[in-house]
Amino acid sequence: MSLSIGDLLRAGFVGAGVMMRWWLGIGACCFLWWFAGVSVAADSTTLPMVADPDLRLTLIASDPDIVTPIGLAIDASGRLFVLESHTHEAAADYPGPDSDRIKVFADEDGDGDYESVTIFADGLVQGLTIAFSPAGDLYAVCARSVYRLPDRDGDGRCDGLQRIIDVKTKGRYSHNALLGITFDADGNLFLSRGNLGGQAYRVVGSDGTEVRGYGDGGNIMRSDADGGRLIEYATGFWNPFGIKFDGNGRLLCVDNDPDARGPNRLIHVVRGGDYGYRSLHGGSGTHPYQGWDGDPLSDPPGTLPYISGTGEAPCDLLDLSRTNFPTKYRDSLLVSVWTENTIEWHQMRPKGISVTADVDRLIQGDTDFRPVAFDVGPGGDVFFTDWVQVDYPNHGRGRIWRLSSTRTETDAISPRPMLDSRSSDNAGDRFRQAAESIAESNQGIIDALGTEDPFQNHLGVMQLASPENSALRQKLVASSDPKLRLASLLASRRATLSPDQAMRIVDGFLTDTSPIIRRAALIWAGEDRLVELQDRIEGSIRPANTTPVLMETYLATAEILTSEFSEAFEHRVVKAKQLPKKDVGTLVRRIAWDSSIQPAVRAIAIRRLQPPLTDSTADRLIQTAHSTDHLAAMAAIGVLGKLTNPRSRECLITVAMDASRSSELRCEALLMLASAPELDPRPLLSLLDDAQPSVAEEAARTLRSFVADPIVRAAAERRLETSLTSPDAVTRHFAMALGRPADDRPEKHDDWLRYASSGGDPAAGRRVFLSNHATCAKCHSLSGRDDTLGPDLSRIALSVDRSQLIRSVLNPSADFAPQYQAWTILTADGQVVTGLQIDQKAGGAIEIMSTDGVMRRIEGEDVEDYQASRRSVMPSGLEQNLTATEFRDLIAFLASRK
C-alpha cells in the first residue's frame, strides 16, 4: 500500500513544522515548488517532498533490512550494492555486527520490489563508499585502506578483500581520511583524501608509489586500477567526500567547508589544481595562506574557484545525463546535502573553459532525512541511501530511495553510460581545446595568462612550469604586466628548482610593485621554509600600496619562517597546527607605531597587541584612542578594554562621554566598559539621554550588567515608570534587565523569523555579539581562532542565508552540523562531562572541549560510558536574553559576515 501527499496531509502525518520548513526552506534561488508523487510504506511518518511533478520518489528498503547505509553502487544487471556501516563511532552497547558489510538488493522478478537481500562482503572497518570499475569489479574505500572485491566465480559473494592502497598516519578520525572513489574511462582510479587533522601521512600504492604530506589540504589522487602508479592529482580541499565524472569527462567533487569559510563547494577538479585549503593553518579556513573562493583579491594567488556553493555537509553528486529524466535535467547534477535534509539540483552552464551552476532544491525532507550516496540503475532511475538520523554513531536506522521519471520517453534523456570515451586530463571540449592551443606556442601560453579565466591561467602556469619553457619563465619575471610576473612566480614554484634558485626568485618578488605578487612571494617563502629570507620579508610591507591582507600574510610568514619551525616541520611528530611559531609581538609593536605605514595596516597591528603590555605600550594606546586616526583609535579602544589598570578605564570613560567623538568610537568604548572590573557605572547614567541614539542605547546595554547597583537600578525603575507604555530602546534594555520585557516582543519562532528577516544595524549587532548577556563570543570567534567551542563565524554568511541564521539561533538543535553534536561522558568516579568531542586517542582516551570552554582529556580506563546527544552543543534560548532590536541587529551582523 502507498499513500499520496494529499492522503498524508489529511491523515495528519505531515505537521505544520514540516510544512513551514518546506516552504521557507533554505537557499537563495527562486524556484517554483510542486507537490510530486511519493510512494512510501503506510506506516512511514517521514515524507521527503519532491519539487517536480515529473519525478516520483519511492521508498524501496528501510531498517531493519538496511541500517546506517552509506555507500551505494549499482551493477550492470541492476543489483544495488549497499555499504552498511557498523563501525562508525559505534556505542559501547551497539548490538553489532562488529564489521561493516556490503549487502546486495536484487529485484529478481522485475516488479520493482527488491525482495532478495544477500551479503556480498564483510570484514570492513570504517567503510565510507563503494564504486564499480569499468572492468566490473567492486571497490570499497575505508578510512585508511582501499579494497578491490572481485567476484570471479559469480556466486554473489566477493572472493576476498584485496587491499590495494593504504594510509599510514596517526590520524584516527574516519571523516578526514580516505573518502571517495571513482574511475575514468581509461580505468584509472581516482581517490579523495580529507585533511587528516594536520597529521603527517603517507598514502601507499600497491607498487610502493607514494603520496605523502604534512599540513597540506585534502587531495585527490590517481592510480591505475591495481592501486599502482599513485600520484597526487589536485590539492587544497577540506574533506572532499563525493567524487564523480560527468558526461563531458569533467572530474567533479563536493567538498565540506572549514568552520569559518563557506559555502561548501561543488568543484571542477583539474590536474595540478590547488583549491586553497591547508590544515597546517588551522580549521577555520581564515588564515591568510588559505583560500576557499578562488577570489583573486582575497585568496592566495593561483588557487582555483568552485562551480557553485552547496548546503552544509554535501556527501555525493550524480550526473543526471545518465538518467532517463526529462531533458531539462540533461546538463545538471544532483548533490546530497546531509545536514540540511536536502537534495539539490545544480543546473550547469558554461563559464570560460569550465562551468558554473544555478542551484535549487529538488527534494526536501524533515530532520530524519539524511541523503548520502547516489547511483543510477540500468533503466535510468536514481537510487540513494539515507542515514536517517543526525547521529554520527551507528544507530540502527536506514533507508534506500528510488527517484524515477513519470514522463513518457518523448521528452526524456537518452541515458549516457557511466563513463564515456574522454580521459580525465581532457575534460570537456572547451577545456581540451584551450589546453591544446596553450601547448602549441609561447604566444598561446601568454594569451592564456592574460585572460580573466582562472582555469586558462592555470593551464598556462602549468605549461610555463615545464622545463622546456624555462627561458620564457625567466623572461616574464621582468614583464611590465603584473599578470605575467605573477604567472612567472607561480610557475617557478611548480618547477624543479634548487633552494638557491628559489630564494633568489622569491627575494626579487618580495618588493614587487604589486601587493598580490608580494603576497605570493611571502607564501612561497613561508610554505617552503626559506629561512634565509627571514630578514628580507619586512620589505614586502614597505611600499605604499600595502593592503590589510598583505599585512596579515606578512605576520603569518614571520611566525613560521624560523629554524625552530622548519626543524619541527621536518620531524613531523605533532599535528601541523601545533608546530612552534615565533612570537611576533616585537614586529607588531613596531608596525603599530610606524606612522609611515597606512592606517588600515597599522590598525591590524594594534589589534594584535595582547596583555600583558608594558606601561609605555599602554600609554601609546591611550594616546591613539584620543587621536584623530579613526581606524587606529577603534583598534586601540578594543585593546584597552582588555587591560585592567585604572588609566585604561578612565580613557574609555572619557571617550564614551566625549560628544565630539564619533558615535562608533563612543559605542566601542562603552562596549569595552561593560566588562571593566571595579567600574563605577554611575557616570554613564547621563548618557541614557545622549543626543546620539546609538550611544544612549549602548549605554543602556552596558548598564544592564550593573543593574544590581542600587543607583543604576533606581534609574532603571524610573525609566520604566515613565515610558513603559511607549518604550524606547533604553527602556527596553532596562525592562529586560528587570525581567519585565515589553508586550510587543515576538513570542513564537515564526514571529521572530518574520521580525528579523530584514533590517537591523550590523554595527550594533557586532556589539550585541560581543556583549556579556548575548554570550556569543564565549563560544565563537570572529578572527579565525580554532580554540573555541563553536565554529568561527568570520564568514558565516557565505554558508547560510538570513533565515537559516535566525533558525539556528532560535533552535540550534533542530539542524546542526554533526561535528557540533554534544557528547556526554560518564567517568569512573561519577563525573559527567558534556561538550564537543575533539578526538579519540589510542587506548580509548577522549579529548573533549567541555561546555565551560575547557579542553579535557579523559583516559580510556576512566571512561565508564559515553554517548552522543541529539542536541547541539549550542544552548537554546539566546533570544530570551536580548531585546527584539538586539536580536535583529545580531542577525543583521551575522548576515554581513562574508
N, C-alpha and C positions, 0 to 999 in steps of 0.2 A: 504494500500500500504506500502511496506517496501523497503528499499534500501540496496544494498551491500556496502562493503568498497570501491570497485572499482568505483561504481556509485558516491559515495560521493566525492572521490578524484577527479574524472573527473569533477564533478559539482563545485568543489572549496570549498566545505563545510569544509574540513579539511585543515587548513593553515599550513605554514611551521613551525610556532611556536609550534603547537600541535605535528607535526611530530618530531621536534627536541626533545621535552620533552619525546616523546615516545621512541626514540632510545637512547638518552643519559640517561634519567631517573634517578632513584635512586636505590641504592642497590649495595652491594659488590660482589654478587654471579654472576657467568656467567650463562646465560640462553639463550636458543635458542627461538627466538620470531617468531611466525607465525601470519599472519593476519587470524582472525577467523570470523565466521558469527556473525553479529549483526543486529538484526531487530529493527528498530525504526520508529517512525512516520516520514512521508516525510518532515515535516516542522521542524524537530529537527536539531539543529546545534551542539549538544553536543554528541559526539560519543566515549564512552569508548572502548578501544581495548582489545581483549582477546588474550592471548598468545598461546592458544592451539586450533587448528582447530577442535578438538574433542568436543569442548564446544561451545555453542551458547548463546548469550545474547539477551534478548528481553525486550523491554520496555512495561510494561503492564498497567501502570497508571501514570498520571502526573497531575500537577496543571491545572485547579482549582479543579479537583476531589480529589486530596490529596495535602496538603500543610504541610511543615515542619514535615515530618513523622520521628519518632524517634524510637519507639518500634515496634516489629513485632512478632507475634506468629500465628501458623497455627494449626487448629484443625484436628481431625481425618477424617473429610469429605473433607478437602482441602480448607476450607474457610480461607482467610487471615484476621487476626485481626491486625489492624494498629493503633498505638497510634499517634494521630495527635496533635502536640504541638501548643498551642496558648498563653501560659503564660510564655514563656521562654524569659524574658527581653523584653517583647513587648514594642514597642514605644508608646508614648502618643496618637498618632493618628492611632494606629492599629485598623482595622475595626472589629476585633472580629472573632469568638465568644469570650466570656470572660472566658471560661474554656477549658481545654484540653478534647479531646474526643477520643473514640475508634471507628473506622469505620470498617465495615466488607465488604470485597470484595468477591463475590461469582461467580464462573463460573457454572451457573445453567444448561447449556446445554452441558457442557463438550467440547466445541470447542476451549478452550484455551484463550478465551476472558472473562474478568471479568466484565460482564455487570450490575451486581446488586451491589449497594453500599448502605449500611444502617448504622445507628448509633446504636452501641451496648451499649455505656455508655458515659456519660459526667459528668461534675462537678469536674473533676480532676484538680489539680493545680501543676505546675512544674512536670508533668509526665516525666519519663525517660525510662521505659521499661515495658514490659509485658511478661508473660510466662504462659503456661498451666501446671497444676499439673498432676501427674499420674491419679488422680481421674477425670480429665477432667474439673476442674474449672480454670477460668482465673484469674490471679493475676496481679495487677498493682503496680509498685513502683513509688512513687512520692518522691520528695526531702526529705520530713520529715514524710512520712507515707507509709505503705504497705496496700493495699486493696485486699480483695477477692471479685470477681464479679461473683457470681453464676447466672445461668440461669436455674432455676429448672423447669419452665413451658415450656422451649423450644421455646419461642416466638421470639428468636433472639434479645432480649433486656435484659440486666442484671437486676436482681431483686433488686439491690441496692448496694451501696458502703459499704462493711463490713470492717471497719478499724480493722486490727489485730496487727499491730506493729507501734509504734510512736517513733520519735526522739524528745527529749527535749533539746534544745540548743539555744544559742544566735546567732549561725551562720545562715546567711541568703542566702548565695550563693548556687545555686542549684547544681553546678557541684562538690561539695566536701562533699555532704551529702549522703543519701542513693542513690545507683546507679544501681546495678544489682541483678538479681534473677534467681535461677534455683532450680531444685528438683532432689533428688537421687531416686533410685528405691524403697526405703523404704517409700517414701512420705515425707522425711524431706525437709524442705525449707532452702535454703542457700541464704544469703543476703549479699551484699557487701556495705561497707560504705567508703566514702572518708575521708580526713583528717580534714574536718570542720574548716580549717584555724586556728587551735590551740585553738578553743573554747572548753570549758568543755561540755560534752554531757551525756545523758542517753538514751539508746535505750530500750524501754519498751515493753515487750511482752504482749499478751492477758491475761496471767495468773499472771501478775505482775513481772515475772522474768526480770532481767535487765542485760544489758552490759553497763558499764559506763567507762569513761576515760577522760583524760585531757593531751594534749600534746603528746599522742601516735600517731602512724601512723593510716592510714585507716585499717579496719579489715574486715574479712569475718566471719559472724555469722551463727549459725544453730538453727533452731527451728522446732517444729512439724508443720504440715500443718495448724493448727489453730493459729499459732503465739505464742504458749506456749513453755515452757522449753527452753528459749532462752539462748544460750551460745556463747562465743567467740570461734571461730574455729581456726583462724590464724590471725596474725597481721603483721605490718611493711610495709604496702602498701602506695602509694601516693594517687592515685584515681583509684581503680580497677573497670573499667566500665563494662566490659563484663565478666560473669562467666558461664561456661557450663561444663557438664560432657562429657568425650569422651567415645568411645565404650568399653574401658577397665576399666571404673569406676573411672578414674582419674578426680579429680576436677581441672579445668584449669581456669585461668583468664588472662585478658590483663590489664596491669597497666600503666597508664600515668606516665611520669618521672617528678621529681622535676627539676627546671630550669637548674641546672648545672650538673646534672647527666644524663647519658644516657647509653644505649638506653632505649626506652620504652620496657616493658618486657612482654613476654608470660611466665606464671608461672604455675608450678605444685604445687597446694596448698595442704598441708598435715596438719593433726590435730596437733595443737601446734606449727606450723611453724612460724618463725619470718623472715621476708623478708627485714628488715633493716631500714625502714624509720620512723622518729619521727618528728611530726610537732613542738614539743617543741623547736627544734633546728633550726627552720627557713626553708625557702622554697628552698634553693639552693641544699640541699642534700649533702653538702660537710663537714658538721660538723663531728668531729671525733667520735661522738656517733652514726652517721648514716652510713648505708651501702646500697648498691644497687646491687652489682655484686655477693655477696656471696664469694668474694675473701678472703681466709684465711689469707693473708698477709696484706691486707689493710682495709677490712671491719670488723666491730665488731665481735668478736668470737661468733659462734653459729647461725649466720644468714645464710640463705639458698640461693642458686643460682637460676637463671632463666633458662628456657628451651632454649629460643632464643630471640634475640632482634627484635623489630618491628619498623616500621616507627613512625613518630610523630602523637600522638593522636589516638591510636587504640581504637576502640569502642566496637567491638564484635568479637566473634570467632565461628567457626562451625566445628564439627567433620564430615569429608567427608565420613566416613563409613556409615552414614545414607542416602547417596545419591545412585543414580544408575549410577554414573560416571564411566569411565574406571578404571580398577583395580589398575592402578598406583597411584590412589588417596586414596587407602584404608587406609593407616596409615598416614593420613595427615589432616591438618586443613586449614581453611580459616581465615584470620584476616582482618577486615576492618580498613583502615588507613585513617582517616578523613582529616588530614591536607595535606597529600601527594597524595590525589586523587587516592588511590590505594587499591586493594585487594591483599593481599599477600598469598602465598602458603607455608605453613610450613610443610616440609616432616620429619616426626618423625622417630627417630631411638633410640635404647636402649643406655642408659648411666648409668651404675651401676644399681640401682634398680629404677631409674627414666628414663627420656628420654631427648634427645636433639633434635635439628631440623636444617635442612638446609632450607634456605629461598630464595624464588624467587617471582617475581611479576607475578600474573596471569591476573589481569585486571588493566589497566592504563587509567584514564580519564583525561580530561582537568581540569582547575581550577574550573569549575562548576560541578564537580563530587565529592560528599561528602558521601560515603557509611557509613551506621551506623549499622543497626541490621539485623541479619540473621535468617532464619529458613528453614526447609525442608518440602516440601509437601509430601503427602502420596505416590506419584509416584516416589519420589527421586529427583525432581527438587529443586534447591536452589532459594530462594527469598530473596531480601534485599531492605531496604529502602535507600533513597538518599536525604540528606538535601539540596543538590544543591549548595547553596551559602556559602561563607565563613562567612557571618554574623551570629553571635550568636543570635541576636534578631530575633523574628519571622518576616519573610519577604514574605510569600505568595507563595514560590516556593516549589516543591517537586516531587519526582518520586518513583516508585516501579519497580524493575527489576526482571527478572527471568533468571537464568543461568541453562541451560539444556544440556544433552549429545546428541551428534549427532551419536554416535556409536550404533551398534547392541547390543543385550543382550548377545552375546557370550563372550564379554570381559568387562563385567560390574560388578560392586559391587552389591551384594545382600543386599539391604538396611537393616541395623540394626534398631530395634526400638529405640526410643529416649532414653529410659532407659533400661539397661539390669539388670541382677539379682544381680550384685555386689553392696555392700553398699559402702558408701563414705570412710569409715575408712579402707577399704581393696582394694585399687585401684591398679589393675594390678597384674599379677601373681608373678613377681619378688618381688614387694613391699610386697605383702601379705606373701610370703614365708620367706622373711627376718624378718618381724615382728614376725611371729610365732617362728622362730629359736631364736631370741633375747629373747623372753619371756620364753623360756624353762629353762635357767640356767644362773648363773653368768658368766660362760665362754662365753655364747652367747652374753651377754652384752659387755664383754671385747673385744671379737672378732670384734663386730660392731664398737666399739670406736677406734679400731686400724686401721680401713680401711681408704682409701682416699676418700671414697664415703660420701659426706656430708649428704645424706638422711639416710644412715645407721648410721652415727654418731648421727643424730637427733633422730632416733628411740632408739638408745642406751641410749642417755641422758634422753629421756622421761621415759624409763623403769627404769633407775637408780634413777630418781627423786621420784619414788613411795615409800611409807612408808616401804614396806617390804624389800626394798633394802638399807635402811639407813646404815647398817653395812658395806656393800660393798662401799657405797659412802664415808664413813669416812676412810676406808682403803686406797682408791685410792688417798686421799689427800697427802699421803707420798710416792706415787709411783715414781720410777725413770724415768718413761716415761712421758714427758710433755703432751702428748695427753690425757693420763688418768687423770693427775692432772687437766687439763683444763675441762675435762668432769665432774669431781667431782665438780668443781666450778659451771659450768653451771647447773648441776642437782641440786645442793644445792640451787641455786637461784630459781629454779622451785618448790622446795619442800616447805612444810609448816614449817617455822622456826620462832622462836621468834626473836625480834630485837637484843637481846644479842647474840644469836647463829649466826645470820647473820654477826654481827660486828666482832666476833671472827674469822669467816672463812675468811671474806674479809681482815682483818688485817694480817692474816697469809700469804695470797697470794700477798699482796702489795710489798713484797720483794722477790718474787719467781725469780728463775734464768731465766725464760722465759719472754721476754718482751710482748709476746702475752697474757700470763696469767696475768701479771701485768696490762695490758690494760683492760682485762675483769674485774679485781677486781676494777679498777678505775670507770668503767662504772657502775658496780653494786653499788658502794658507792654513785655515783652521782645520778643515777636514783631512787634509793631507799632512798635518802636523809639521809644517815647515818652520820649525822652532827658530831657525837662524834669522827669521824675519821679524821676531817679536819687537825689536827696537825700531822697526820701519813702519809698522802698521798705523801709528798715530797720524802719519801723513795723509791717510785716507779721509780724515775728517777736517782737514785744514782748509780745503778750497771753500769758496763762498757758497757753493750750491749744495752743501751737506744737507741731507734730509733726515728726519727722525728715524726712519727705518735703517738708514746707513749708520746712524749713531748707535742704534741697538745692535746692529751687526758687528760694529767695531768692538763694543764692550763684550759681546759674546765671544769674539775671536780672542780678545785679550785674556779672557778667563781660561781658555784651553790651550793657548799657544805657549806652553811651558814644557820643560823637560820632564817634570813630575807627571803631568797628564799624559805625555807621549809614552813614557815608560809604563805607566799603569795600563794604558791602552794596549800596548804590545803584550802584556801579561794576560789580559782578558780574564781576570779572576772574578770580578764583581759585575753586576749589571752595569751596562754602559752609562746610564744616567747617574750612577754612584761614583763615577771617576772623580778624582780630586781636581777641583777648579781653583784658579787663582782668585784671591780676594782683590777686586779691582777698586776698592774704596779710594785709594790714593788717586787713581785716574779719574774717578767720578768727581772727587772734590776739585781737582784741578780744572776739569771741564766746567763744573758748576759755576765757578767764579771767573771764568775766562770771558771777558766782555767781547772778545773778537769773534766768538762763536755765536751762531744765530740763536735768538731767544728760544725757539721751539726745541732746539737741540739741548740748550742749557737746562731747560725745564725738565727734560728727561733725566739728566744727570742729577738735578736737585731731588727729584722724586726717588732716586736710588739711594739717597742718604738715609741710613738707618741708625737708630740708637744702639749703643751709647755713642754720643757725639761730644767732642771737646767743646769747651766754653767758647772758643773762637768760632767754631762752626755754628754753634747756636746763635752767636751774635750776628754772624753773616746772614743766617736765615731770618732773624728778626729784621735786619736792615732790608733784606729782599722783600719781605712781606709788606713793608711800608713803601716800597719803591713803586715807580710808575710802569714797570715792566709787568704787564698783567699775567702773562704765562708763567714767568718766574715767581711772581707773588703767589699765584694759586698753588704752585708746586711747593713753595716754602711753607705756606699755611698747612698743607697736608702733612708735612714732616713735623712741624711744630706741635701739631695735635698728638703726636706720639711721644712727646717729651713730657716730663713730669715736673720740671722746675717752674717756680712761680713767674719768672720773667717771660717764659713762653706763653703761659696762661694770660698774663697781662697784655701781651702783644695781641693775642687772639681777641680778647675783650675790646681792646682799643680799635682793632679793625672792624669788629662787629658793630660797634657803637658809632663809627665814623660815617655820617650821612654823605660825605663827599666821595666815598669809595663806591665802586660798582656793587650792585646787589649780589652778583655772583660771588665776589670776594667776601662780602659780609656774610652771606649764607654759608659759605665754606668754613669761615671762622666759627660760626655758630654750631655747625655740624661737629667740628673738632672739639668744641667746648662741652658737648653732651657727654663725653666720656672723660672729661678732665677731672682728676682727683682733687678733692678739697676745694671744689669750686663753690664760691658764694653766688648762687643763681639770682639773687635779688636785683642786682644792677640790670639784668636783662629784661626785667618786667616792663621797663619803659619802651622796649622795642615792640611790644604787643600792639602798639598803635603807630608803628613806623609808617612813614609816607610810602615806602616801598612795600607793596603787599607780600612779595615773596620773602622779605626779611621778617615781617610780622609773623608769617606762617612758620618760618624756620625757627624763630624764637619760641613759638608755642611748642613746636616739636621737640626742641631742646629742653624746654621747661617741663615737659611731660616726665622726663627722667628724674625730676626733683620735686614731684608733686607731694612727696612726704614732708617737705619743708613747710612749716605752718604758714609762713607768709605767702609762699607760692600757692599753697592750697587755698588760702583765703582769696587770693586774686582770681583763682580759677572758679571758685564758688560764686564770686561776684559777677564774673563774666557770664556764667550760666544763668544767673538770676535775671540779668538784663537783656540777654539776646538769644536764649534757647529757642524761643518761638520762631525766630528768623536767624538761624545760626550762620555765622561766617566761618572761615577756615580756622581762625583762632579758637572760636567756641567749640568747634567740632573736635579739635585736639583735646581740649580740656574735658569735654564730655566723655571721650574715650578714656582719658586718664582716670576719671572719677566713676567709670562704669555706667554712664548714662548716655549712650550713643544716640544720635538724632533719629527721629522716627522715620525719616525718608531714606534711611540707609537700605541698600539692597539686602535681601534675606536669602532667597533661593539662588542656586548656582546659575540658573538661566537668567535671573535678574542681574547678577554680577557680569555674566557674559555680555548681555546687551549693554550694560553701563560702561564697561571697559573696552568695548570693541573698537572704539575710536577716541581721538582726543588725548588729553594728558600732556604733561610737561616733562620731557625726558630728563632735563637738568634737575628738576625737583625729584624725579623718580630715582636718579642716581643717589641723591641724599637719603631717600627712603631706604634704598638697598643697603646703604652703609649705616643706617640708624640702629640704635640699640633695640628698639622694640620690634623692628622687622626681622632682625637676626639673620638676614640672608648672607651677610659677609662672614658669619661664623662657619658656614659650610662651603661657600662658593667663593671663588676668586674671579677678579676681572683682569688679572695680569699674567695669566698663563702658568700659575703655580700648579704643581702636581700633588701637593701635600694636603689637599683639602678633602673633606668627606664627600662632597658632591662635585659634579663636573664644573670646570671653569666655564664662565659664561661670557668670555670676551667677545665671541662671535655667534652667540646663540641664535640670533635672528636669521642666520644663513641656513639653519637646520629646521626651524619650525616657524609657523606663522603666528599671528597675534592670537587667534582663537585657541591654538594649541598652548600658547604660553598661559593664557587665562586658565584653561582647564588644568594644566599641570600644577599651578599654584593652588587652585581650589581643591583639587583631588589628586594629589601626587601619586597615589597608589592605583589609580584607575588605569594608567598606561605609562609604564616606565621602562627604561632600558634595563634589561635583566642584570647588567653588571652593577646596578644600584639597588638590587634586591637586598632586603635586610636579612641577616643571618643571626641566629641566636645559638650561643654555645653555653652548655652547662658544664662547669668544671667539676673535677673530682671532689673539691672542697665545698661545693654547693653554690659557687658564684654563677650568676647569669650575666653573660656579656652579649650585647646586641650591637650590631654595626655592619660595616661594609667589609666583606671578606676580600682581602687583598691578595693572598697567595696561600697555597698549601705546600708545605715543605716535606722533606724526607722524614720518615718516621711518624707521619700524621700530624706534625705541628701545623698550626694555623696562624697566619698573620691577619689581624682584623683591625680596621680603623673603627674604634668604638664611637657611639653617638655623642660622646663628650669630646671628640676630636683627638683622642689619644691612640697612638698606634700600639697595639699589644700583640705579643707573640705568646701563644699557648701551646706548650709542648704536647705531643701526641698522648703521652701517658696521663696527662692532666685533663684530657677531653673526655668527659663522661658521655656526652651526647651533643650533636649539633644538627640543626635543621634550617632550611630556608623558610622565610615568611613570604606570604603572598602580598606583602606590602613593601613599598619603597622605604629606604632609609630617611627620606624627606618627610617630616611630620605634616599632618594636615592642620587646617585651622589658622593659617597665617593671616587670612583676611580679617580674623577676629581681633587682631592687634592693630589694624590700620583703619584710618578713616577711609571713606569711599574715594575721596580725591587722591589720597596716598596710594590706594590700590591701583587706580587708573594711571597715575603718574609712574608707578613702578612698572606696570605693563608697557607703557609708552617707552620707558627707558630700555627695558629688555628688548623690545621690538626694534630699537635703534642700533643694537649691537651687531654690526655687520663688518 
